[in-house]
Amino acid sequence: MAQQLKNITKRSEDFAKWYTDVVKNSGLIDYGPAKGTMIIKPYGFAIWELIQKYFDSEFKKYEVENVYFPLLIPASLFNKEKDHIEGFAPETFTVTKIGDKQLEEDLYIRPTSEVLLATYFSKVVKSYRDLPLIYNQWVNVLRGEKTTRPFLRTSEFLWQEGHTVHETKDEAFLMTKNILEVYRKVVSEKLLLPVITGEKTVHERFAGAEATFTIESLMHDGQALQCGTSHYLGNNFAKAFEIKYQGRDSNWHEAFSTSWGVSTRLMGAIIMTHSDDSGLVLPSSIAPIEVQIIIVKETDEVNKAAEEIRKQLSHTYRVKIDKSDKSFGFKMSEAEIKGIPVRIEVGPRDLESKIVVISRRDTKEKTQVELKNVEKQVREMISEYDKNIYNMALQNRQMRTFEASSLKEYIDVLNEKQGFVLVPFCGEMSCEADIKAKTQTTSRCIPDGVDQSKGKCFNCGKESNLKVYFARSY
């Protein structure tokens, strides 16, 4: 493991290379045989399973039902919603043949599933009594990416996509905002990413939506990452796919719908926010192993003590004894690079004094603890550990949040530092496209909790009613 650690580039020297080194050395993934694909290894998938668990639990509070819809979408369906197809066409994979037989109609491999769900909803929704339908699926999707990076941008990735259809505009809009709050809660409280919530500008709005809401996080290097989006679709898809129901007044009405999703991109956010030059740093809630017990030197007494500690802690935590035949130093390094929050060293000399040595992944400080106090000490350590890594991420975001009122001020900030920059903005798509061309930055959101006062657009100088965060992003 000493050799692996040597291969991790320092974060301060090359952030992109550091990220890739951490992902590979910690055993999360390997590269797939096709460009832009990845093999998620057991340790990486265990993290994703825990993330799934927290989201799924919160979804069910809103009566979300899990379903599965097909991977392939006929071209005639996909082309029904004009804005939607225009938004996804450049990155959509297409199946044109089966064996050597040309298909009569092209099949698209899902980049997202709005059209499939909308087609289904149009068949099963007939009356207001059929509503609402609140579905979610945990699936893979494919989107062609020119530049790929594990978890952040891959041609194939895992996600959840929620799709709902409602009787009224208010009900659909409330569902959109409720899911945004689920995203904020899980990502901030379990993944320990301090996020900003808000609405996307027209330029960044989901193709086919009337409004898109987002949670945005800031990585350690000052670049932003969109961590989840919730879309109010209005009745755009209902019009295109004829999702109509007979209302309480016996007349026919178009339904209102939503869609929303988070993906394995969240794992990239966790790595880029919390990890360091020694490898992963994982929030305890999504660490596959929260406590690693490492035996200094094997004896019957040491093995017995280690097992007793494991049993004691396993009622509350995910605990593992490293029983491999690797050296003690290797085991310590491996636990560190995998981001295990707490390590307990059990050795014969310490046991003579009825103590063990416990250390936290973030501070790396070692503490001698009496055997009778191990559970209490671990509980306190994990609590402090989680608070510390969240607060470090929050402090980084606060230190990298700026304001600018002109394009010159904006560029000066970007040239000196990276981060969120709050600016007055006209909101026009052409202006935002101009900003992107000039600065390689995009709007992140119209943030909640910020006074949306009048001013002059920082780029074009037109009247502005918006304050918007812009940033460089992944």
DRENDO-1510 file (C-alpha; in Angstrom, 1 decimal, always signed):
<recs>
REC; n; res; u; v; w
REC; 1; MET; +0.0; +0.0; +0.0 .
REC; 2; ALA; +2.9; +2.4; +0.5 .
REC; 3; GLN; +3.5; +2.2; -3.2 .
REC; 4; GLN; -0.1; +3.0; -3.9 .
REC; 5; LEU; +0.0; +6.1; -1.6 .
REC; 6; LYS; +3.1; +7.3; -3.4 .
REC; 7; ASN; +1.1; +7.2; -6.7 .
REC; 8; ILE; -1.5; +9.8; -5.4 .
REC; 9; THR; -0.7; +13.1; -6.9 .
REC; 10; LYS; -0.8; +16.0; -4.4 .
REC; 11; ARG; -4.2; +17.8; -4.6 .
REC; 12; SER; -2.5; +21.2; -4.7 .
REC; 13; GLU; -0.3; +20.2; -7.7 .
REC; 14; ASP; -2.9; +18.7; -10.1 .
REC; 15; PHE; -6.4; +18.5; -8.9 .
REC; 16; ALA; -7.7; +16.4; -11.8 .
REC; 17; LYS; -4.9; +13.9; -11.6 .
REC; 18; TRP; -5.3; +13.7; -7.8 .
REC; 19; TYR; -9.0; +12.9; -8.2 .
REC; 20; THR; -8.3; +10.1; -10.7 .
REC; 21; ASP; -5.5; +8.7; -8.5 .
REC; 22; VAL; -7.9; +8.6; -5.4 .
REC; 23; VAL; -10.7; +7.0; -7.4 .
REC; 24; LYS; -8.4; +4.3; -8.7 .
REC; 25; ASN; -6.2; +3.7; -5.6 .
REC; 26; SER; -9.1; +3.4; -3.2 .
REC; 27; GLY; -10.6; +0.6; -5.2 .
REC; 28; LEU; -13.9; +2.2; -6.2 .
REC; 29; ILE; -13.7; +1.6; -10.0 .
REC; 30; ASP; -11.8; +0.2; -12.9 .
REC; 31; TYR; -12.2; +1.4; -16.5 .
REC; 32; GLY; -14.7; -0.4; -18.8 .
REC; 33; PRO; -13.7; -1.7; -22.2 .
REC; 34; ALA; -15.8; +0.9; -24.0 .
REC; 35; LYS; -14.8; +4.6; -24.0 .
REC; 36; GLY; -16.4; +6.5; -21.1 .
REC; 37; THR; -17.6; +3.4; -19.2 .
REC; 38; MET; -16.5; +2.2; -15.7 .
REC; 39; ILE; -16.7; -0.9; -13.7 .
REC; 40; ILE; -17.9; -0.1; -10.2 .
REC; 41; LYS; -16.1; -2.4; -7.9 .
REC; 42; PRO; -17.6; -3.9; -4.7 .
REC; 43; TYR; -16.3; -1.1; -2.4 .
REC; 44; GLY; -17.6; +1.6; -4.8 .
REC; 45; PHE; -21.0; -0.1; -5.2 .
REC; 46; ALA; -21.4; -0.5; -1.5 .
REC; 47; ILE; -21.2; +3.3; -1.2 .
REC; 48; TRP; -23.8; +3.7; -3.9 .
REC; 49; GLU; -26.1; +1.1; -2.2 .
REC; 50; LEU; -26.0; +3.2; +1.0 .
REC; 51; ILE; -26.8; +6.4; -0.9 .
REC; 52; GLN; -29.7; +4.6; -2.6 .
REC; 53; LYS; -31.0; +3.5; +0.8 .
REC; 54; TYR; -31.2; +7.0; +2.2 .
REC; 55; PHE; -32.9; +8.4; -0.9 .
REC; 56; ASP; -35.3; +5.5; -1.2 .
REC; 57; SER; -36.4; +5.9; +2.4 .
REC; 58; GLU; -37.1; +9.6; +2.0 .
REC; 59; PHE; -39.0; +9.0; -1.3 .
REC; 60; LYS; -41.3; +6.6; +0.3 .
REC; 61; LYS; -42.5; +9.3; +2.7 .
REC; 62; TYR; -44.0; +10.9; -0.4 .
REC; 63; GLU; -45.6; +7.5; -1.5 .
REC; 64; VAL; -43.1; +7.0; -4.3 .
REC; 65; GLU; -43.4; +3.6; -5.9 .
REC; 66; ASN; -40.4; +2.0; -7.6 .
REC; 67; VAL; -40.8; +0.6; -11.1 .
REC; 68; TYR; -38.7; -0.4; -14.1 .
REC; 69; PHE; -39.1; +0.8; -17.7 .
REC; 70; PRO; -37.3; -0.4; -20.8 .
REC; 71; LEU; -33.9; +0.7; -21.9 .
REC; 72; LEU; -34.8; +1.2; -25.6 .
REC; 73; ILE; -37.0; +4.1; -26.9 .
REC; 74; PRO; -38.5; +4.0; -30.4 .
REC; 75; ALA; -37.5; +7.1; -32.4 .
REC; 76; SER; -41.1; +8.0; -33.1 .
REC; 77; LEU; -41.8; +8.4; -29.4 .
REC; 78; PHE; -38.6; +10.2; -28.6 .
REC; 79; ASN; -39.3; +12.8; -31.3 .
REC; 80; LYS; -42.7; +13.7; -29.9 .
REC; 81; GLU; -41.5; +16.4; -27.5 .
REC; 82; LYS; -39.6; +18.9; -29.6 .
REC; 83; ASP; -37.6; +20.7; -26.9 .
REC; 84; HIS; -36.8; +17.5; -25.2 .
REC; 85; ILE; -35.3; +15.8; -28.3 .
REC; 86; GLU; -33.3; +18.9; -29.2 .
REC; 87; GLY; -31.8; +18.9; -25.7 .
REC; 88; PHE; -30.7; +15.3; -25.8 .
REC; 89; ALA; -30.1; +14.4; -29.4 .
REC; 90; PRO; -26.4; +15.3; -29.5 .
REC; 91; GLU; -25.6; +12.7; -26.8 .
REC; 92; THR; -28.1; +9.9; -27.5 .
REC; 93; PHE; -26.9; +6.5; -28.5 .
REC; 94; THR; -28.8; +4.9; -31.4 .
REC; 95; VAL; -29.5; +1.2; -32.2 .
REC; 96; THR; -30.0; +0.8; -36.0 .
REC; 97; LYS; -29.4; -3.0; -36.5 .
REC; 98; ILE; -30.0; -6.3; -34.9 .
REC; 99; GLY; -27.3; -8.7; -36.2 .
REC; 100; ASP; -27.0; -7.8; -39.8 .
REC; 101; LYS; -30.7; -6.8; -40.2 .
REC; 102; GLN; -31.4; -3.0; -40.4 .
REC; 103; LEU; -34.2; -2.0; -38.1 .
REC; 104; GLU; -37.3; -0.4; -39.7 .
REC; 105; GLU; -37.2; +2.3; -36.9 .
REC; 106; ASP; -34.2; +3.5; -35.0 .
REC; 107; LEU; -34.2; +2.7; -31.2 .
REC; 108; TYR; -32.6; +5.2; -28.8 .
REC; 109; ILE; -30.8; +4.0; -25.7 .
REC; 110; ARG; -32.4; +6.0; -22.9 .
REC; 111; PRO; -30.6; +9.2; -21.9 .
REC; 112; THR; -33.6; +9.7; -19.7 .
REC; 113; SER; -37.1; +8.2; -19.6 .
REC; 114; GLU; -39.7; +11.0; -19.8 .
REC; 115; VAL; -41.1; +9.9; -23.1 .
REC; 116; LEU; -41.5; +6.3; -22.0 .
REC; 117; LEU; -43.2; +7.2; -18.8 .
REC; 118; ALA; -45.4; +9.8; -20.6 .
REC; 119; THR; -46.5; +7.2; -23.1 .
REC; 120; TYR; -47.4; +4.9; -20.4 .
REC; 121; PHE; -49.2; +7.5; -18.4 .
REC; 122; SER; -51.3; +8.4; -21.5 .
REC; 123; LYS; -52.5; +4.8; -21.6 .
REC; 124; VAL; -53.4; +4.3; -17.9 .
REC; 125; VAL; -54.7; +7.8; -16.9 .
REC; 126; LYS; -58.4; +8.2; -17.7 .
REC; 127; SER; -59.9; +9.8; -14.6 .
REC; 128; TYR; -58.9; +12.0; -11.8 .
REC; 129; ARG; -59.3; +8.9; -9.7 .
REC; 130; ASP; -56.2; +7.5; -11.4 .
REC; 131; LEU; -54.1; +10.3; -10.1 .
REC; 132; PRO; -51.5; +10.9; -8.8 .
REC; 133; LEU; -49.0; +8.4; -10.2 .
REC; 134; ILE; -45.7; +8.7; -8.4 .
REC; 135; TYR; -43.0; +6.5; -9.9 .
REC; 136; ASN; -39.2; +6.2; -9.5 .
REC; 137; GLN; -36.7; +3.8; -11.1 .
REC; 138; TRP; -33.1; +3.0; -10.2 .
REC; 139; VAL; -31.5; +2.3; -13.6 .
REC; 140; ASN; -28.5; +3.0; -15.9 .
REC; 141; VAL; -28.6; +5.6; -18.7 .
REC; 142; LEU; -26.3; +6.3; -21.6 .
REC; 143; ARG; -25.2; +9.7; -22.8 .
REC; 144; GLY; -22.3; +10.3; -25.2 .
REC; 145; GLU; -19.6; +12.4; -23.5 .
REC; 146; LYS; -16.6; +13.9; -25.3 .
REC; 147; THR; -14.5; +14.2; -22.2 .
REC; 148; THR; -15.0; +11.6; -19.5 .
REC; 149; ARG; -14.0; +11.3; -15.9 .
REC; 150; PRO; -15.1; +8.6; -13.4 .
REC; 151; PHE; -18.4; +9.3; -11.7 .
REC; 152; LEU; -18.4; +13.0; -12.9 .
REC; 153; ARG; -19.0; +12.4; -16.6 .
REC; 154; THR; -19.3; +8.9; -18.0 .
REC; 155; SER; -21.1; +7.6; -21.1 .
REC; 156; GLU; -23.0; +5.2; -18.9 .
REC; 157; PHE; -23.9; +5.9; -15.3 .
REC; 158; LEU; -26.4; +4.9; -12.6 .
REC; 159; TRP; -29.1; +7.1; -11.2 .
REC; 160; GLN; -32.7; +7.3; -10.0 .
REC; 161; GLU; -35.2; +9.1; -12.1 .
REC; 162; GLY; -38.6; +10.0; -10.7 .
REC; 163; HIS; -41.6; +10.6; -12.9 .
REC; 164; THR; -45.0; +11.8; -11.6 .
REC; 165; VAL; -48.3; +12.8; -13.0 .
REC; 166; HIS; -50.9; +14.9; -11.2 .
REC; 167; GLU; -54.3; +16.4; -11.3 .
REC; 168; THR; -53.4; +20.0; -10.7 .
REC; 169; LYS; -50.5; +22.4; -11.3 .
REC; 170; ASP; -50.2; +23.1; -7.6 .
REC; 171; GLU; -49.9; +19.4; -6.7 .
REC; 172; ALA; -47.2; +18.9; -9.3 .
REC; 173; PHE; -45.3; +22.0; -8.3 .
REC; 174; LEU; -45.4; +20.9; -4.7 .
REC; 175; MET; -44.0; +17.5; -5.6 .
REC; 176; THR; -41.2; +19.2; -7.5 .
REC; 177; LYS; -40.2; +21.3; -4.4 .
REC; 178; ASN; -40.7; +18.4; -2.0 .
REC; 179; ILE; -38.2; +16.3; -3.9 .
REC; 180; LEU; -35.8; +19.2; -4.0 .
REC; 181; GLU; -35.9; +19.2; -0.2 .
REC; 182; VAL; -35.3; +15.5; -0.1 .
REC; 183; TYR; -32.2; +16.0; -2.2 .
REC; 184; ARG; -31.0; +18.9; +0.0 .
REC; 185; LYS; -31.6; +16.9; +3.2 .
REC; 186; VAL; -29.9; +13.6; +2.2 .
REC; 187; VAL; -27.0; +15.3; +0.4 .
REC; 188; SER; -26.3; +17.8; +3.3 .
REC; 189; GLU; -27.1; +15.5; +6.2 .
REC; 190; LYS; -25.8; +12.1; +5.0 .
REC; 191; LEU; -23.2; +13.0; +2.3 .
REC; 192; LEU; -22.2; +16.1; +4.3 .
REC; 193; LEU; -22.1; +18.3; +1.2 .
REC; 194; PRO; -23.2; +21.9; +2.1 .
REC; 195; VAL; -25.4; +22.7; -0.9 .
REC; 196; ILE; -27.1; +25.8; -2.2 .
REC; 197; THR; -30.7; +25.3; -3.5 .
REC; 198; GLY; -32.3; +27.4; -6.2 .
REC; 199; GLU; -33.9; +27.6; -9.6 .
REC; 200; LYS; -32.0; +27.2; -12.9 .
REC; 201; THR; -32.0; +30.0; -15.4 .
REC; 202; VAL; -33.9; +29.5; -18.7 .
REC; 203; HIS; -30.5; +28.7; -20.4 .
REC; 204; GLU; -29.8; +25.9; -18.0 .
REC; 205; ARG; -33.4; +24.6; -17.6 .
REC; 206; PHE; -34.1; +20.9; -18.4 .
REC; 207; ALA; -35.2; +20.4; -21.9 .
REC; 208; GLY; -39.0; +20.3; -21.9 .
REC; 209; ALA; -39.5; +21.7; -18.4 .
REC; 210; GLU; -41.2; +24.9; -17.3 .
REC; 211; ALA; -38.9; +25.2; -14.2 .
REC; 212; THR; -35.9; +23.3; -13.0 .
REC; 213; PHE; -34.7; +23.4; -9.4 .
REC; 214; THR; -31.3; +22.3; -8.3 .
REC; 215; ILE; -28.9; +21.6; -5.5 .
REC; 216; GLU; -25.4; +23.0; -6.2 .
REC; 217; SER; -22.2; +22.1; -4.3 .
REC; 218; LEU; -18.7; +23.6; -4.5 .
REC; 219; MET; -15.7; +21.2; -4.8 .
REC; 220; HIS; -12.4; +21.7; -2.9 .
REC; 221; ASP; -10.8; +23.4; -6.0 .
REC; 222; GLY; -13.6; +26.0; -6.2 .
REC; 223; GLN; -15.5; +24.5; -9.2 .
REC; 224; ALA; -19.2; +23.9; -8.9 .
REC; 225; LEU; -21.0; +20.6; -9.3 .
REC; 226; GLN; -24.8; +20.1; -9.9 .
REC; 227; CYS; -25.7; +17.4; -7.5 .
REC; 228; GLY; -29.4; +16.9; -8.3 .
REC; 229; THR; -32.3; +18.4; -10.1 .
REC; 230; SER; -36.1; +18.4; -9.8 .
REC; 231; HIS; -38.2; +19.5; -12.8 .
REC; 232; TYR; -41.7; +20.9; -13.0 .
REC; 233; LEU; -42.8; +19.9; -16.5 .
REC; 234; GLY; -46.2; +21.7; -16.4 .
REC; 235; ASN; -48.4; +20.0; -19.0 .
REC; 236; ASN; -45.8; +20.1; -21.8 .
REC; 237; PHE; -45.5; +16.3; -21.9 .
REC; 238; ALA; -49.2; +15.9; -21.4 .
REC; 239; LYS; -49.8; +18.0; -24.5 .
REC; 240; ALA; -47.2; +16.0; -26.6 .
REC; 241; PHE; -48.3; +12.6; -25.3 .
REC; 242; GLU; -52.1; +13.3; -24.7 .
REC; 243; ILE; -52.1; +12.5; -21.0 .
REC; 244; LYS; -55.7; +13.5; -20.3 .
REC; 245; TYR; -58.1; +12.7; -17.5 .
REC; 246; GLN; -61.8; +13.2; -16.9 .
REC; 247; GLY; -62.0; +15.7; -14.1 .
REC; 248; ARG; -64.4; +16.1; -11.2 .
REC; 249; ASP; -66.4; +18.4; -13.4 .
REC; 250; SER; -66.8; +15.6; -16.0 .
REC; 251; ASN; -64.7; +17.6; -18.5 .
REC; 252; TRP; -61.4; +16.4; -20.0 .
REC; 253; HIS; -58.2; +18.0; -18.7 .
REC; 254; GLU; -54.4; +17.8; -19.4 .
REC; 255; ALA; -52.4; +16.4; -16.5 .
REC; 256; PHE; -49.4; +18.0; -14.9 .
REC; 257; SER; -46.1; +16.2; -14.5 .
REC; 258; THR; -42.7; +16.2; -12.8 .
REC; 259; SER; -39.3; +14.5; -13.2 .
REC; 260; TRP; -36.3; +14.4; -10.9 .
REC; 261; GLY; -33.0; +12.7; -10.5 .
REC; 262; VAL; -29.6; +12.2; -8.8 .
REC; 263; SER; -26.8; +9.9; -10.0 .
REC; 264; THR; -23.5; +8.4; -9.2 .
REC; 265; ARG; -22.1; +11.8; -9.9 .
REC; 266; LEU; -22.7; +12.3; -6.2 .
REC; 267; MET; -19.8; +9.9; -5.5 .
REC; 268; GLY; -17.6; +12.3; -7.4 .
REC; 269; ALA; -18.8; +15.2; -5.3 .
REC; 270; ILE; -18.0; +13.3; -2.1 .
REC; 271; ILE; -14.5; +12.6; -3.3 .
REC; 272; MET; -13.7; +16.1; -4.6 .
REC; 273; THR; -15.2; +17.7; -1.4 .
REC; 274; HIS; -13.9; +15.6; +1.4 .
REC; 275; SER; -10.9; +13.6; +0.3 .
REC; 276; ASP; -7.2; +14.5; +0.8 .
REC; 277; ASP; -3.7; +13.5; -0.3 .
REC; 278; SER; -3.9; +10.2; +1.6 .
REC; 279; GLY; -7.0; +9.0; -0.2 .
REC; 280; LEU; -10.7; +8.9; +0.4 .
REC; 281; VAL; -12.5; +10.7; +3.3 .
REC; 282; LEU; -16.0; +9.3; +3.6 .
REC; 283; PRO; -18.9; +10.5; +5.6 .
REC; 284; SER; -19.7; +7.8; +8.2 .
REC; 285; SER; -23.3; +7.3; +6.9 .
REC; 286; ILE; -22.1; +6.1; +3.5 .
REC; 287; ALA; -18.8; +4.4; +4.5 .
REC; 288; PRO; -19.1; +0.7; +3.8 .
REC; 289; ILE; -16.8; +0.2; +6.8 .
REC; 290; GLU; -17.3; +2.7; +9.6 .
REC; 291; VAL; -14.8; +1.1; +12.0 .
REC; 292; GLN; -11.9; -1.0; +11.0 .
REC; 293; ILE; -10.2; -3.1; +13.7 .
REC; 294; ILE; -6.6; -3.7; +12.9 .
REC; 295; ILE; -4.6; -6.4; +14.8 .
REC; 296; VAL; -1.1; -5.3; +15.7 .
REC; 297; LYS; +0.2; -8.8; +16.4 .
REC; 298; GLU; -1.9; -11.9; +16.4 .
REC; 299; THR; -2.3; -13.9; +19.6 .
REC; 300; ASP; -5.3; -15.8; +20.9 .
REC; 301; GLU; -6.0; -13.0; +23.4 .
REC; 302; VAL; -5.7; -10.3; +20.7 .
REC; 303; ASN; -8.0; -12.1; +18.4 .
REC; 304; LYS; -10.6; -12.7; +21.1 .
REC; 305; ALA; -10.5; -9.0; +22.2 .
REC; 306; ALA; -10.9; -7.9; +18.6 .
REC; 307; GLU; -13.9; -10.1; +18.1 .
REC; 308; GLU; -15.5; -8.8; +21.3 .
REC; 309; ILE; -15.0; -5.2; +20.2 .
REC; 310; ARG; -16.5; -6.1; +16.8 .
REC; 311; LYS; -19.6; -7.6; +18.4 .
REC; 312; GLN; -20.0; -4.7; +20.8 .
REC; 313; LEU; -19.9; -2.1; +18.0 .
REC; 314; SER; -21.7; -4.0; +15.2 .
REC; 315; HIS; -25.1; -3.3; +16.8 .
REC; 316; THR; -24.6; +0.4; +15.8 .
REC; 317; TYR; -21.8; +0.5; +13.2 .
REC; 318; ARG; -20.5; -1.3; +10.1 .
REC; 319; VAL; -17.4; -2.9; +11.6 .
REC; 320; LYS; -14.8; -5.1; +10.1 .
REC; 321; ILE; -11.7; -6.9; +11.5 .
REC; 322; ASP; -8.9; -6.9; +8.9 .
REC; 323; LYS; -7.9; -10.6; +9.0 .
REC; 324; SER; -5.6; -10.5; +6.0 .
REC; 325; ASP; -2.0; -11.6; +6.2 .
REC; 326; LYS; -0.8; -8.2; +5.1 .
REC; 327; SER; +1.6; -6.2; +7.4 .
REC; 328; PHE; +0.3; -3.9; +10.1 .
REC; 329; GLY; +1.6; -0.9; +8.2 .
REC; 330; PHE; -0.1; -2.0; +5.0 .
REC; 331; LYS; -3.4; -2.5; +6.8 .
REC; 332; MET; -3.2; +1.0; +8.3 .
REC; 333; SER; -2.5; +2.6; +4.9 .
REC; 334; GLU; -5.3; +0.6; +3.2 .
REC; 335; ALA; -7.8; +1.7; +5.8 .
REC; 336; GLU; -6.6; +5.3; +5.3 .
REC; 337; ILE; -6.8; +5.3; +1.5 .
REC; 338; LYS; -10.3; +3.7; +1.7 .
REC; 339; GLY; -11.5; +6.6; +3.9 .
REC; 340; ILE; -12.6; +4.4; +6.8 .
REC; 341; PRO; -13.7; +7.0; +9.5 .
REC; 342; VAL; -12.3; +5.2; +12.6 .
REC; 343; ARG; -9.5; +2.7; +13.1 .
REC; 344; ILE; -9.0; +0.6; +16.3 .
REC; 345; GLU; -5.5; -0.9; +16.8 .
REC; 346; VAL; -5.5; -4.0; +19.1 .
REC; 347; GLY; -2.1; -5.3; +20.3 .
REC; 348; PRO; -0.8; -7.5; +23.0 .
REC; 349; ARG; +1.1; -4.8; +24.9 .
REC; 350; ASP; -1.9; -2.5; +25.0 .
REC; 351; LEU; -4.2; -5.3; +26.1 .
REC; 352; GLU; -2.0; -5.9; +29.1 .
REC; 353; SER; -3.1; -2.4; +30.3 .
REC; 354; LYS; -6.6; -3.1; +29.0 .
REC; 355; ILE; -6.4; -0.4; +26.4 .
REC; 356; VAL; -6.6; +0.0; +22.6 .
REC; 357; VAL; -5.5; +2.8; +20.3 .
REC; 358; ILE; -8.3; +4.6; +18.3 .
REC; 359; SER; -7.7; +7.1; +15.5 .
REC; 360; ARG; -9.9; +9.2; +13.2 .
REC; 361; ARG; -9.4; +9.4; +9.5 .
REC; 362; ASP; -9.6; +13.2; +9.3 .
REC; 363; THR; -7.3; +14.3; +12.0 .
REC; 364; LYS; -5.2; +11.1; +12.1 .
REC; 365; GLU; -4.6; +11.7; +15.8 .
REC; 366; LYS; -4.3; +8.5; +18.0 .
REC; 367; THR; -5.9; +8.1; +21.3 .
REC; 368; GLN; -5.4; +5.5; +24.0 .
REC; 369; VAL; -8.8; +4.2; +25.2 .
REC; 370; GLU; -9.7; +1.8; +28.0 .
REC; 371; LEU; -11.6; -1.3; +26.7 .
REC; 372; LYS; -14.6; -0.4; +28.8 .
REC; 373; ASN; -14.9; +3.0; +27.1 .
REC; 374; VAL; -14.4; +1.9; +23.5 .
REC; 375; GLU; -18.1; +2.2; +22.4 .
REC; 376; LYS; -18.5; +5.6; +24.0 .
REC; 377; GLN; -15.2; +6.9; +22.4 .
REC; 378; VAL; -16.2; +5.6; +18.9 .
REC; 379; ARG; -19.6; +7.2; +19.2 .
REC; 380; GLU; -18.0; +10.6; +20.1 .
REC; 381; MET; -15.3; +10.3; +17.5 .
REC; 382; ILE; -17.7; +9.5; +14.6 .
REC; 383; SER; -19.9; +12.4; +15.6 .
REC; 384; GLU; -17.0; +14.8; +15.7 .
REC; 385; TYR; -15.5; +13.4; +12.6 .
REC; 386; ASP; -18.7; +14.0; +10.6 .
REC; 387; LYS; -19.1; +17.6; +12.0 .
REC; 388; ASN; -15.5; +18.4; +11.1 .
REC; 389; ILE; -15.6; +17.2; +7.5 .
REC; 390; TYR; -18.9; +19.0; +6.9 .
REC; 391; ASN; -17.6; +22.2; +8.5 .
REC; 392; MET; -14.4; +22.1; +6.4 .
REC; 393; ALA; -16.5; +21.8; +3.3 .
REC; 394; LEU; -18.7; +24.7; +4.4 .
REC; 395; GLN; -15.8; +26.8; +5.2 .
REC; 396; ASN; -14.3; +26.2; +1.8 .
REC; 397; ARG; -17.5; +27.2; +0.2 .
REC; 398; GLN; -17.9; +30.4; +2.3 .
REC; 399; MET; -14.3; +31.4; +1.6 .
REC; 400; ARG; -14.9; +30.9; -2.2 .
REC; 401; THR; -18.2; +32.8; -2.5 .
REC; 402; PHE; -17.9; +36.2; -4.0 .
REC; 403; GLU; -19.9; +39.0; -5.5 .
REC; 404; ALA; -19.4; +41.1; -8.7 .
REC; 405; SER; -21.4; +43.8; -10.4 .
REC; 406; SER; -19.5; +44.0; -13.7 .
REC; 407; LEU; -17.9; +41.6; -16.2 .
REC; 408; LYS; -14.5; +43.0; -15.4 .
REC; 409; GLU; -15.0; +42.4; -11.6 .
REC; 410; TYR; -16.3; +38.9; -12.4 .
REC; 411; ILE; -13.3; +38.0; -14.6 .
REC; 412; ASP; -10.9; +39.5; -12.0 .
REC; 413; VAL; -12.4; +37.2; -9.3 .
REC; 414; LEU; -12.2; +34.2; -11.6 .
REC; 415; ASN; -8.6; +34.9; -12.5 .
REC; 416; GLU; -7.6; +35.2; -8.8 .
REC; 417; LYS; -9.8; +32.6; -7.2 .
REC; 418; GLN; -12.4; +29.9; -8.1 .
REC; 419; GLY; -15.8; +29.8; -6.6 .
REC; 420; PHE; -19.4; +30.9; -6.6 .
REC; 421; VAL; -19.8; +34.5; -7.8 .
REC; 422; LEU; -23.2; +36.2; -7.2 .
REC; 423; VAL; -24.0; +38.7; -10.0 .
REC; 424; PRO; -27.0; +40.7; -11.2 .
REC; 425; PHE; -28.2; +39.0; -14.4 .
REC; 426; CYS; -30.8; +39.8; -17.0 .
REC; 427; GLY; -31.7; +36.2; -17.5 .
REC; 428; GLU; -31.7; +36.2; -21.3 .
REC; 429; MET; -30.5; +33.1; -23.0 .
REC; 430; SER; -28.4; +35.0; -25.5 .
REC; 431; CYS; -26.6; +36.9; -22.8 .
REC; 432; GLU; -25.8; +33.7; -20.9 .
REC; 433; ALA; -24.5; +32.1; -24.0 .
REC; 434; ASP; -22.3; +35.2; -24.5 .
REC; 435; ILE; -21.0; +34.9; -20.9 .
REC; 436; LYS; -20.2; +31.2; -21.4 .
REC; 437; ALA; -18.3; +32.0; -24.6 .
REC; 438; LYS; -16.3; +34.8; -22.9 .
REC; 439; THR; -15.5; +33.1; -19.6 .
REC; 440; GLN; -16.2; +29.3; -19.9 .
REC; 441; THR; -18.6; +29.7; -17.0 .
REC; 442; THR; -22.3; +28.9; -16.6 .
REC; 443; SER; -25.1; +30.0; -14.2 .
REC; 444; ARG; -25.5; +27.6; -11.3 .
REC; 445; CYS; -28.8; +28.8; -9.9 .
REC; 446; ILE; -31.0; +31.7; -8.8 .
REC; 447; PRO; -30.4; +31.0; -5.2 .
REC; 448; ASP; -33.0; +30.6; -2.5 .
REC; 449; GLY; -32.7; +33.0; +0.4 .
REC; 450; VAL; -31.0; +35.8; -1.6 .
REC; 451; ASP; -32.7; +39.2; -2.1 .
REC; 452; GLN; -33.6; +39.3; -5.8 .
REC; 453; SER; -33.2; +43.1; -6.1 .
REC; 454; LYS; -33.2; +45.2; -9.2 .
REC; 455; GLY; -29.9; +46.2; -10.9 .
REC; 456; LYS; -28.0; +46.2; -14.2 .
REC; 457; CYS; -26.9; +42.9; -15.8 .
REC; 458; PHE; -23.2; +42.4; -15.1 .
REC; 459; ASN; -22.6; +41.4; -18.7 .
REC; 460; CYS; -25.0; +43.3; -21.1 .
REC; 461; GLY; -26.0; +46.2; -18.8 .
REC; 462; LYS; -29.7; +45.6; -19.3 .
REC; 463; GLU; -32.2; +45.9; -16.5 .
REC; 464; SER; -31.9; +43.0; -14.1 .
REC; 465; ASN; -34.3; +41.5; -11.5 .
REC; 466; LEU; -32.2; +38.5; -10.7 .
REC; 467; LYS; -29.2; +37.7; -8.6 .
REC; 468; VAL; -27.6; +34.6; -9.9 .
REC; 469; TYR; -24.6; +32.4; -9.0 .
REC; 470; PHE; -22.2; +31.8; -11.8 .
REC; 471; ALA; -19.1; +29.5; -11.7 .
REC; 472; ARG; -16.8; +27.2; -13.5 .
REC; 473; SER; -18.2; +23.7; -13.2 .
REC; 474; TYR; -17.7; +20.0; -13.7 .
</recs>
